[in-house]
Amino acid sequence: MRTKIIILTSVLMLAFISTSCLYYMRSGPEVCLEGSGNVVREARNVPFFTKVELRGQGNIYLSQANQHELTLEVEDNLMEIIETYVQNNVLIIEHPQYSCLNNKKPINYYITMNDIEKLAVSGIGNIFGEQRIDTQKLDILLSGSSTVNLMLEARNLRTIISGVGDIRLKGRADVHEFVASGYGNLKAFEFITHNTKIVISGAGDVEAYADENLNVTISGSGDVFYKGGADVQSTISGSGIVQKTH
């Protein structure tokens, strides 16, 4: 049963990522805009924000500093239709005029911010940390198809994958909660925590480090490999294992 689930979700993941066009669930006809191939850069003025939500596609390169900055690096005709604005302290990036972008070159967003409270991707996108990020509380929410690669120092971290996601973490946190209701992998042997909670109701594999408490619930299909001397509590009603590794 587990093999069937993994194969099915892997096929869905490949089909979702490999497409050159990004489609959204919107009313009306779907219209694709093809990139010109001519890449330009544009700095945009943005007010204060503590959260980022990518509703389109592209790569976010995240830096932490006292200022708030946003620079786009994208093909010139796509630049014109990408909207960026701040609403309730959330920097939103989207292109609502077109349901599909067929870009020839990578779409890159360079974001600098101070307090980082939430990072969300509901389209097809990647988030890369340009440096270590320090934060008290951070939510990472992936409901599209996403890869996240970050080095963090956090008190509380919550990562939720309801689409297709791959999260790679380094650093430290007091508490980490990881939830995969879609297809999600977590590679965090180098992310040292005191307490980690893992809930897999979809499919995915997890590598985690906890030195005090590790609580695992698997009702879907997934394996959890862990390091550290944590006390382990596990509930498995689906298909999976919880195993210490060195």
KEMARTOR-695997 format. One record per residue (C-alpha): y, x, z. Coordinates in nm, 2 decimals. Each point is the difference from the previous one (the first is absolute). Example, Ala and Ser with C-alpha at 12.3 -4.5 7.8 and 13.67 -1.06 7.14 Angstrom:
R      yy      xx      zz
R   -0.45    1.23    0.78
R    0.34    0.14   -0.07
***
This chain:
R      yy      xx      zz
R    0.00    0.00    0.00
R    0.24    0.28    0.09
R   -0.06    0.18   -0.33
R    0.08   -0.32   -0.19
R    0.33   -0.04    0.19
R    0.10    0.36   -0.05
R   -0.08   -0.01   -0.37
R    0.19   -0.33   -0.05
R    0.31    0.11    0.18
R    0.00    0.34   -0.17
R   -0.01   -0.17   -0.34
R    0.29   -0.23    0.11
R    0.19    0.30    0.12
R   -0.04    0.19   -0.33
R    0.09   -0.30   -0.21
R    0.31   -0.06    0.21
R    0.13    0.36    0.00
R   -0.08    0.10   -0.36
R    0.20   -0.27   -0.17
R    0.33    0.13   -0.14
R    0.17   -0.33    0.06
R    0.08   -0.15    0.34
R   -0.03   -0.38    0.02
R    0.12   -0.22    0.27
R   -0.08   -0.36    0.11
R    0.32   -0.16   -0.12
R    0.08   -0.32   -0.18
R    0.08    0.01   -0.37
R   -0.12    0.22   -0.28
R   -0.09    0.36    0.07
R    0.22    0.25   -0.19
R   -0.06    0.37   -0.02
R    0.27    0.26   -0.04
R   -0.10    0.33   -0.16
R    0.16    0.32    0.12
R    0.21    0.21   -0.25
R   -0.14    0.33    0.12
R    0.35    0.13    0.08
R    0.02    0.07    0.37
R    0.33   -0.01    0.19
R    0.11    0.03    0.36
R    0.23   -0.24    0.19
R    0.12    0.01    0.36
R    0.07   -0.35    0.14
R    0.22   -0.09    0.30
R   -0.20   -0.17    0.27
R    0.10   -0.12    0.35
R   -0.19    0.06    0.32
R   -0.37   -0.08   -0.02
R   -0.31    0.06    0.21
R   -0.27   -0.14   -0.22
R   -0.11    0.04   -0.36
R   -0.18   -0.26   -0.22
R   -0.12    0.10   -0.35
R   -0.07   -0.32   -0.20
R   -0.03    0.17   -0.33
R   -0.17    0.32   -0.10
R    0.08    0.37    0.05
R   -0.02    0.29    0.24
R    0.21    0.02    0.32
R    0.09    0.35    0.12
R    0.11   -0.05    0.36
R    0.22    0.24    0.20
R    0.15   -0.05    0.35
R    0.36    0.09    0.08
R    0.31   -0.15    0.15
R    0.13   -0.14   -0.33
R   -0.13   -0.28   -0.22
R   -0.05    0.08   -0.36
R   -0.18   -0.13   -0.30
R   -0.05    0.18   -0.34
R   -0.20   -0.14   -0.29
R   -0.17    0.21   -0.26
R   -0.12   -0.23   -0.28
R    0.02   -0.06   -0.37
R    0.35   -0.12   -0.10
R   -0.08   -0.35   -0.12
R   -0.22   -0.06    0.31
R    0.28    0.12    0.22
R    0.22   -0.29   -0.11
R   -0.24   -0.27    0.12
R   -0.11    0.15    0.33
R    0.18   -0.17    0.29
R    0.06    0.17    0.34
R    0.17   -0.18    0.29
R   -0.01   -0.02    0.38
R   -0.08   -0.32    0.17
R   -0.05   -0.03    0.38
R   -0.02    0.38    0.02
R   -0.27    0.01   -0.27
R    0.05    0.21   -0.31
R   -0.16   -0.21   -0.28
R   -0.10    0.15   -0.34
R   -0.10   -0.25   -0.27
R    0.04   -0.10   -0.36
R   -0.01   -0.38    0.00
R    0.12   -0.04   -0.36
R   -0.33    0.15   -0.13
R   -0.35   -0.08    0.13
R   -0.13    0.32   -0.15
R    0.12    0.36   -0.06
R   -0.18    0.22   -0.25
R    0.15    0.33    0.10
R   -0.07    0.32   -0.20
R    0.13    0.23    0.28
R   -0.04   -0.02    0.38
R    0.24   -0.23    0.18
R    0.13    0.19    0.31
R    0.21   -0.11    0.29
R    0.14    0.26    0.23
R    0.09   -0.16    0.34
R    0.17    0.16    0.30
R    0.03   -0.20    0.32
R    0.03    0.06    0.37
R   -0.19   -0.27    0.20
R   -0.32   -0.09   -0.18
R   -0.16   -0.32    0.12
R   -0.19   -0.14   -0.29
R   -0.14    0.11   -0.34
R   -0.14   -0.27   -0.22
R   -0.14   -0.01   -0.36
R   -0.09   -0.33   -0.17
R   -0.02    0.14   -0.35
R   -0.15    0.32   -0.13
R    0.15    0.30    0.18
R   -0.05    0.32    0.19
R    0.18    0.13    0.31
R    0.03    0.37    0.06
R    0.17    0.16    0.30
R    0.22    0.29   -0.09
R   -0.01    0.12    0.36
R   -0.12   -0.10    0.34
R    0.12   -0.34    0.11
R    0.09   -0.08    0.36
R    0.00   -0.36    0.11
R   -0.06   -0.22    0.30
R   -0.17   -0.28   -0.18
R   -0.11   -0.02   -0.36
R   -0.17   -0.27   -0.21
R   -0.16    0.09   -0.33
R   -0.10   -0.31   -0.20
R   -0.18    0.03   -0.33
R   -0.07   -0.33   -0.19
R   -0.01    0.14   -0.36
R   -0.16    0.32   -0.11
R    0.13    0.30    0.18
R   -0.05    0.36    0.12
R    0.18    0.12    0.31
R    0.02    0.37    0.11
R    0.21    0.07    0.31
R    0.04    0.24    0.29
R    0.11   -0.20    0.31
R    0.10    0.03    0.36
R   -0.01   -0.35    0.13
R   -0.05   -0.20    0.32
R   -0.15   -0.31   -0.16
R   -0.13   -0.02   -0.36
R   -0.14   -0.30   -0.17
R   -0.16    0.02   -0.35
R   -0.11   -0.31   -0.18
R   -0.17    0.00   -0.34
R   -0.05   -0.35   -0.15
R   -0.01    0.12   -0.36
R   -0.14    0.33   -0.12
R    0.11    0.31    0.19
R   -0.06    0.36    0.09
R    0.18    0.14    0.30
R    0.00    0.37    0.10
R    0.17    0.10    0.33
R    0.07    0.31    0.19
R    0.18    0.04    0.33
R   -0.01   -0.19    0.33
R    0.03   -0.35    0.15
R   -0.06   -0.16    0.33
R   -0.15   -0.31   -0.15
R   -0.12   -0.08   -0.35
R   -0.13   -0.33   -0.13
R   -0.16   -0.01   -0.34
R   -0.10   -0.32   -0.17
R   -0.17   -0.03   -0.34
R   -0.05   -0.35   -0.13
R    0.00    0.11   -0.36
R   -0.14    0.33   -0.12
R    0.14    0.28    0.21
R   -0.08    0.36    0.09
R    0.16    0.20    0.28
R   -0.03    0.38    0.02
R    0.15    0.10    0.33
R   -0.21    0.28    0.16
R    0.32    0.19    0.03
R    0.19   -0.29    0.15
R   -0.06    0.04    0.38
R    0.03   -0.32    0.21
R   -0.07   -0.10    0.35
R   -0.11   -0.36   -0.08
R   -0.11   -0.13   -0.34
R   -0.11   -0.35   -0.10
R   -0.18   -0.05   -0.33
R   -0.07   -0.34   -0.15
R   -0.18   -0.02   -0.34
R   -0.05   -0.36   -0.13
R    0.01    0.11   -0.37
R   -0.15    0.33   -0.11
R    0.09    0.36    0.06
R   -0.08    0.33    0.17
R    0.20    0.15    0.29
R    0.04    0.35    0.13
R    0.18    0.00    0.34
R    0.08    0.22    0.30
R    0.03   -0.15    0.35
R   -0.02    0.18    0.33
R    0.01   -0.30    0.25
R   -0.11   -0.33   -0.15
R   -0.14   -0.11   -0.33
R   -0.06   -0.37   -0.07
R   -0.18   -0.09   -0.33
R   -0.07   -0.35   -0.14
R   -0.19   -0.02   -0.33
R   -0.06   -0.34   -0.15
R    0.01    0.11   -0.36
R   -0.13    0.32   -0.14
R    0.11    0.34    0.12
R   -0.09    0.32    0.18
R    0.21    0.16    0.27
R   -0.03    0.37    0.07
R    0.20    0.14    0.29
R    0.09    0.32    0.18
R    0.12    0.04    0.36
R   -0.14   -0.09    0.34
R    0.10   -0.37    0.00
R   -0.20   -0.27    0.18
R   -0.14   -0.21   -0.29
R   -0.04   -0.38   -0.01
R   -0.13   -0.14   -0.32
R   -0.09   -0.35   -0.13
R   -0.18   -0.01   -0.34
R   -0.09   -0.33   -0.16
R    0.02    0.12   -0.35
R   -0.13    0.32   -0.16
R    0.11    0.33    0.14
R   -0.04    0.28    0.25
R    0.22    0.17    0.26
R   -0.09    0.37    0.03
R    0.15    0.31    0.16
R    0.04    0.30   -0.21
R    0.11    0.36    0.05
***
